[in-house]
Amino acid sequence: MDPNEKNNQEEEILQAENADEVVLSEQAEAESTGTDPQEAASGPEFEHEEGEVRLCGPLRFRDLFAFRVKYSYFSLNSLAYWIVTLLIAGCLIGYWGSYETKTKVLLFVLLGILVIYLPFNAALRTLQYTATLKAEGVEVEYVVNRNGILVRQGDRSEVLSWEMIRKVKETGKRFYLYVMKNSAFVFGKDLLGDQTEALRGYIKGAGKM
C-alpha cells in the first residue's frame, strides 16, 4: 500500500474535522492487524466485560459541532485565526479616522467573514451532515471498557485500544477522546447518564486523565 494512502486511512476516524464519522475499511483493518480480509469482514475481536459503557444512537448535531468549534476556534491550532482577527479589529479601531471609506468597508467585510461566516459555515455543514445520517437511519454504537473502544456503524466495526487514544479532555457537558490532534470521539454526558462515572473510571484506569 502507498504510504500516503495508508496515512489517509488511519486518519479516517469518527468525528474527524474533514472526514466526518468514517470507520476504517475492512481492507485497512486487515492490513493493520495482519489478518485475512475475509476474517476481518466478520468484525474485529473485542472482549466484553460486565459493567462496560454502551452508547447507541444517531450522531447529534450539537456534539459534532461542539468538537468543530472547540478544535477550530479554541485550541492552539486556531492561534493564527485569532491573531488575524484581532489585528483587523485593532486596525479598524486604532486607525479609523485615517482610512478611506473603501478601506473601512473592506476591513469590515474581512472581519465579518472571520467572526460570522466561518462559524456559520461550520454549523451549516454539520447540520447537513447529521441531517443526512438521520434521514438514512445511520446510527453509531460505542462500547467502552478496560480493553478499549468498540465502534460500530452499520455493518462496519472497529476496535481501538487505549494506547491509540492520545489524550482525553473533559468539559462540563462532554468527554473528548482524541485519536488524532484533529479527530476525537465525543461522548455527551447527558447521553451517558449514570454511565458517566464508569467512563471516567476507564479513562483514568488507562492513564489518559
Backbone hydrogen bonds in HBPLUS format (Angstrom, degrees):
<---DONOR---> <-ACCEPTOR-->    atom                        ^
c    i                          cat <-CA-CA->   ^        H-A-AA   ^      H-
h    n   atom  resd res      DA  || num        DHA   H-A  angle D-A-AA Bond
n    s   type  num  typ     dist DA aas  dist angle  dist       angle   num
A0005-GLU N   A0002-ASP O   3.02 MM   3  5.26 117.2  2.43 104.2 119.6     1
A0006-LYS N   A0002-ASP O   2.99 MM   4  6.30 158.6  2.04 158.6 165.3     2
A0007-ASN N   A0003-PRO O   2.98 MM   4  6.21 158.9  2.02 150.8 156.0     3
A0008-ASN N   A0004-ASN O   3.01 MM   4  6.23 153.7  2.08 144.2 151.3     4
A0009-GLN N   A0005-GLU O   3.02 MM   4  6.31 152.7  2.09 146.7 153.7     5
A0010-GLU N   A0006-LYS O   2.99 MM   4  6.24 151.6  2.07 147.8 155.7     6
A0011-GLU N   A0007-ASN O   3.18 MM   4  6.38 135.8  2.38 140.7 151.0     7
A0012-GLU N   A0009-GLN O   3.12 MM   3  5.20 158.3  2.17 103.1 109.8     8
A0013-ILE N   A0011-GLU O   2.93 MM   2  5.57 134.2  2.15 103.8  90.6     9
A0020-ASP N   A0016-ALA O   3.03 MM   4  4.71 147.3  2.14 111.8 121.0    10
A0017-GLU N   A0182-ASN O   3.35 MM 165  6.15 151.7  2.43 167.0 173.0    11
A0029-GLU N   A0025-SER O   2.91 MM   4  6.14 160.9  1.95 152.5 158.2    12
A0030-ALA N   A0026-GLU O   2.91 MM   4  6.03 157.3  1.96 144.9 151.1    13
A0031-GLU N   A0027-GLN O   2.99 MM   4  6.24 155.2  2.05 147.7 154.0    14
A0032-SER N   A0028-ALA O   2.94 MM   4  6.13 151.6  2.02 146.2 154.0    15
A0033-THR N   A0029-GLU O   3.05 MM   4  6.21 144.0  2.18 146.5 155.1    16
A0034-GLY N   A0030-ALA O   2.81 MM   4  5.65 123.2  2.14 138.4 152.4    17
A0035-THR N   A0030-ALA O   3.03 MM   5  4.89 128.7  2.30 137.1 143.6    18
A0039-GLU N   A0036-ASP O   2.94 MM   3  5.26 124.5  2.25 107.8 122.2    19
A0040-ALA N   A0036-ASP O   2.98 MM   4  6.31 154.9  2.05 153.9 162.0    20
A0041-ALA N   A0037-PRO O   3.01 MM   4  6.18 136.6  2.20 140.1 150.9    21
A0042-SER N   A0039-GLU O   3.22 MM   3  5.70 149.7  2.32 108.5 116.0    22
A0043-GLY N   A0040-ALA O   2.94 MM   3  5.39 162.4  1.97 114.9 120.6    23
A0053-VAL N   A0144-VAL O   2.87 MM  91  4.98 152.1  1.94 157.4 155.4    24
A0144-VAL N   A0053-VAL O   2.83 MM  91  4.98 159.7  1.87 143.4 150.0    25
A0055-LEU N   A0142-TYR O   2.93 MM  87  5.10 159.7  1.97 147.7 151.7    26
A0142-TYR N   A0055-LEU O   2.72 MM  87  5.10 162.1  1.75 152.6 158.8    27
A0057-GLY N   A0140-VAL O   3.15 MM  83  5.66 153.9  2.22 138.9 146.2    28
A0140-VAL N   A0057-GLY O   2.95 MM  83  5.66 171.0  1.96 143.6 140.6    29
A0064-LEU N   A0060-ARG O   3.19 MM   4  6.44 173.8  2.20 158.4 159.6    30
A0065-PHE N   A0061-PHE O   2.83 MM   4  5.88 166.8  1.84 161.6 166.1    31
A0066-ALA N   A0062-ARG O   3.01 MM   4  5.80 146.5  2.12 127.0 136.2    32
A0067-PHE N   A0063-ASP O   3.17 MM   4  6.45 152.6  2.25 143.6 149.6    33
A0068-ARG N   A0064-LEU O   3.10 MM   4  6.39 160.4  2.14 145.9 151.3    34
A0069-VAL N   A0065-PHE O   2.87 MM   4  6.08 163.3  1.89 155.0 159.0    35
A0070-LYS N   A0066-ALA O   2.93 MM   4  6.00 161.2  1.96 143.0 149.1    36
A0071-TYR N   A0067-PHE O   2.82 MM   4  5.98 163.4  1.85 155.1 159.1    37
A0072-SER N   A0068-ARG O   2.80 MM   4  5.71 161.4  1.83 145.6 152.0    38
A0073-TYR N   A0069-VAL O   2.89 MM   4  5.50 156.9  1.94 144.3 149.3    39
A0074-PHE N   A0070-LYS O   3.20 MM   4  4.92 140.9  2.36 114.7 123.6    40
A0078-SER N   A0075-SER O   2.97 MM   3  5.47 153.8  2.04 111.9 119.8    41
A0079-LEU N   A0076-LEU O   3.17 MM   3  5.30 165.5  2.19 111.0 112.7    42
A0082-TRP N   A0078-SER O   3.10 MM   4  6.48 158.7  2.15 158.9 163.2    43
A0083-ILE N   A0079-LEU O   2.98 MM   4  6.22 155.8  2.04 151.5 158.9    44
A0084-VAL N   A0080-ALA O   3.02 MM   4  6.19 169.2  2.03 153.4 155.3    45
A0085-THR N   A0081-TYR O   3.02 MM   4  6.19 161.4  2.06 146.5 152.3    46
A0086-LEU N   A0082-TRP O   2.90 MM   4  5.98 165.7  1.92 149.0 152.6    47
A0087-LEU N   A0083-ILE O   2.92 MM   4  6.06 152.3  2.00 146.6 154.7    48
A0088-ILE N   A0084-VAL O   3.02 MM   4  6.23 163.3  2.05 153.1 156.3    49
A0089-ALA N   A0085-THR O   3.03 MM   4  6.25 165.2  2.05 149.4 153.9    50
A0090-GLY N   A0086-LEU O   2.79 MM   4  5.88 155.3  1.85 144.1 151.6    51
A0091-CYS N   A0087-LEU O   2.88 MM   4  6.10 153.6  1.95 146.3 153.2    52
A0092-LEU N   A0088-ILE O   3.02 MM   4  6.27 156.8  2.07 149.2 155.1    53
A0093-ILE N   A0089-ALA O   3.05 MM   4  6.28 159.6  2.09 149.0 154.0    54
A0094-GLY N   A0090-GLY O   2.76 MM   4  5.73 166.8  1.77 152.6 157.1    55
A0095-TYR N   A0091-CYS O   3.04 MM   4  5.60 155.1  2.11 136.4 142.3    56
A0098-SER N   A0095-TYR O   3.16 MM   3  5.50 142.0  2.32 107.8 118.2    57
A0099-TYR N   A0096-TRP O   3.46 MM   3  5.76 163.5  2.49 108.7 113.2    58
A0104-LYS N   A0100-GLU O   3.04 MM   4  6.36 158.1  2.08 155.0 161.5    59
A0105-VAL N   A0101-THR O   2.94 MM   4  6.21 162.2  1.97 155.0 159.6    60
A0106-LEU N   A0102-LYS O   2.98 MM   4  6.16 159.3  2.02 145.4 151.1    61
A0107-LEU N   A0103-THR O   2.99 MM   4  6.20 162.7  2.02 150.6 154.5    62
A0108-PHE N   A0104-LYS O   2.91 MM   4  6.12 155.2  1.97 149.0 156.3    63
A0109-VAL N   A0105-VAL O   2.91 MM   4  6.14 155.6  1.97 150.2 156.6    64
A0110-LEU N   A0106-LEU O   2.99 MM   4  6.27 162.7  2.02 151.0 155.3    65
A0111-LEU N   A0107-LEU O   2.92 MM   4  6.07 159.1  1.96 146.0 152.1    66
A0112-GLY N   A0108-PHE O   2.83 MM   4  5.99 152.3  1.90 144.9 153.1    67
A0113-ILE N   A0109-VAL O   2.92 MM   4  6.19 153.7  1.99 149.9 156.4    68
A0114-LEU N   A0110-LEU O   3.15 MM   4  6.40 158.4  2.19 146.5 151.5    69
A0115-VAL N   A0111-LEU O   2.89 MM   4  6.04 166.9  1.91 154.2 158.0    70
A0116-ILE N   A0112-GLY O   2.79 MM   4  5.37 157.3  1.84 140.8 148.3    71
A0117-TYR N   A0112-GLY O   3.20 MM   5  6.61 158.2  2.25 143.3 150.0    72
A0118-LEU N   A0113-ILE O   3.09 MM   5  6.24 154.5  2.15 166.2 167.2    73
A0120-PHE N   A0116-ILE O   3.08 MM   4  6.12 158.6  2.13 151.3 158.1    74
A0121-ASN N   A0117-TYR O   2.73 MM   4  5.87 157.5  1.78 158.5 164.5    75
A0122-ALA N   A0118-LEU O   3.03 MM   4  6.26 157.2  2.09 148.8 154.6    76
A0123-ALA N   A0119-PRO O   2.94 MM   4  6.19 155.0  2.00 147.1 153.9    77
A0124-LEU N   A0120-PHE O   2.91 MM   4  6.15 156.6  1.96 148.7 155.1    78
A0125-ARG N   A0121-ASN O   2.97 MM   4  6.16 164.1  2.00 151.9 155.4    79
A0126-THR N   A0122-ALA O   3.03 MM   4  6.15 159.0  2.08 144.5 150.5    80
A0127-LEU N   A0123-ALA O   2.91 MM   4  6.08 158.1  1.96 148.4 154.5    81
A0128-GLN N   A0124-LEU O   2.97 MM   4  6.17 162.1  2.00 151.3 155.7    82
A0129-TYR N   A0125-ARG O   3.00 MM   4  6.17 159.0  2.04 146.3 152.2    83
A0130-THR N   A0126-THR O   2.96 MM   4  6.13 174.8  1.96 157.2 158.1    84
A0131-ALA N   A0127-LEU O   2.94 MM   4  5.91 153.2  2.01 144.1 152.2    85
A0132-THR N   A0128-GLN O   3.05 MM   4  6.16 149.7  2.14 141.4 148.7    86
A0133-LEU N   A0129-TYR O   3.10 MM   4  6.44 160.0  2.14 150.8 155.6    87
A0134-LYS N   A0130-THR O   2.96 MM   4  6.14 155.6  2.02 144.7 151.6    88
A0135-ALA N   A0131-ALA O   2.94 MM   4  6.13 157.4  2.00 145.6 151.5    89
A0136-GLU N   A0132-THR O   3.03 MM   4  6.25 144.3  2.16 143.7 153.3    90
A0138-VAL N   A0133-LEU O   2.94 MM   5  5.17 158.1  1.99 154.0 152.9    91
A0137-GLY N   A0134-LYS O   3.07 MM   3  4.96 151.2  2.15  97.6 106.6    92
A0141-GLU N   A0152-ARG O   2.86 MM  11  5.04 161.7  1.89 146.2 152.5    93
A0152-ARG N   A0141-GLU O   2.90 MM  11  5.04 161.1  1.94 147.3 152.5    94
A0143-VAL N   A0150-LEU O   2.91 MM   7  5.00 147.7  2.02 145.2 151.7    95
A0150-LEU N   A0143-VAL O   2.81 MM   7  5.00 165.9  1.82 151.3 156.1    96
A0145-ASN N   A0148-GLY O   3.12 MM   3  5.65 164.2  2.15 160.2 165.0    97
A0148-GLY N   A0145-ASN O   3.22 MM   3  5.65 157.1  2.28 112.0 118.2    98
A0149-ILE N   A0160-LEU O   2.76 MM  11  5.11 159.4  1.80 151.5 158.9    99
A0160-LEU N   A0149-ILE O   2.81 MM  11  5.11 164.9  1.83 151.6 156.9   100
A0151-VAL N   A0158-GLU O   2.84 MM   7  5.24 167.8  1.86 160.8 164.9   101
A0158-GLU N   A0151-VAL O   2.83 MM   7  5.24 143.1  1.97 147.5 158.2   102
A0153-GLN N   A0156-ARG O   2.81 MM   3  5.33 165.1  1.83 155.7 160.8   103
A0156-ARG N   A0153-GLN O   3.17 MM   3  5.33 160.4  2.21 119.3 123.9   104
A0164-MET N   A0161-SER O   3.02 MM   3  5.53 152.5  2.10 111.1 119.0   105
A0165-ILE N   A0162-TRP O   3.08 MM   3  5.30 156.6  2.13 106.1 113.4   106
A0166-ARG N   A0178-TYR O   2.74 MM  12  5.58 137.8  1.91 152.1 164.7   107
A0178-TYR N   A0167-LYS O   2.87 MM  11  5.37 148.7  1.97 160.2 169.1   108
A0169-LYS N   A0176-TYR O   2.90 MM   7  5.04 158.0  1.95 142.7 149.7   109
A0176-TYR N   A0169-LYS O   2.74 MM   7  5.04 159.3  1.78 156.9 162.6   110
A0171-THR N   A0174-ARG O   2.86 MM   3  5.32 174.5  1.86 166.0 167.8   111
A0189-LYS N   A0173-LYS O   2.83 MM  16  5.49 177.1  1.83 150.3 150.8   112
A0175-PHE N   A0187-PHE O   2.91 MM  12  5.08 149.0  2.01 137.4 147.6   113
A0187-PHE N   A0175-PHE O   2.96 MM  12  5.08 163.1  1.99 146.0 151.6   114
A0177-LEU N   A0185-PHE O   2.87 MM   8  5.00 165.4  1.89 150.5 154.3   115
A0185-PHE N   A0177-LEU O   2.86 MM   8  5.00 156.7  1.91 137.1 138.7   116
A0179-VAL N   A0183-SER O   2.89 MM   4  5.72 153.2  1.96 141.2 150.1   117
A0180-MET N   A0183-SER O   3.18 MM   3  4.76 171.0  2.19 131.5 134.4   118
A0183-SER N   A0180-MET O   3.22 MM   3  4.76 171.5  2.23 102.9 102.8   119
A0191-LEU N   A0188-GLY O   3.08 MM   3  5.42 137.1  2.28 105.0 116.0   120
A0192-LEU N   A0188-GLY O   3.08 MM   4  6.41 148.6  2.18 145.0 154.6   121
A0193-GLY N   A0189-LYS O   3.05 MM   4  6.15 156.7  2.10 147.6 151.1   122
A0195-GLN N   A0192-LEU O   2.93 MM   3  5.06 160.4  1.96 124.5 127.9   123
A0196-THR N   A0193-GLY O   3.31 MM   3  5.94 165.0  2.33 119.2 120.5   124
A0199-LEU N   A0195-GLN O   2.96 MM   4  6.26 160.4  2.00 157.9 162.3   125
A0200-ARG N   A0196-THR O   2.96 MM   4  6.22 163.5  1.99 151.5 156.5   126
A0201-GLY N   A0197-GLU O   2.86 MM   4  6.01 147.2  1.96 140.9 150.3   127
A0202-TYR N   A0198-ALA O   3.03 MM   4  6.36 153.4  2.10 148.7 154.7   128
A0203-ILE N   A0199-LEU O   2.99 MM   4  6.24 158.6  2.04 152.4 158.5   129
A0204-LYS N   A0200-ARG O   2.94 MM   4  6.15 164.0  1.97 149.9 154.0   130
A0205-GLY N   A0201-GLY O   2.84 MM   4  5.95 154.4  1.91 144.2 152.3   131
A0206-ALA N   A0202-TYR O   3.03 MM   4  6.20 135.3  2.23 137.8 148.0   132
A0206-ALA N   A0203-ILE O   3.21 MM   3  5.22 131.3  2.46  93.8 106.3   133
A0208-LYS N   A0203-ILE O   3.09 MM   5  5.52 169.4  2.10 157.2 154.4   134
A0207-GLY N   A0204-LYS O   2.93 MM   3  4.98 156.2  1.99 103.9 111.3   135
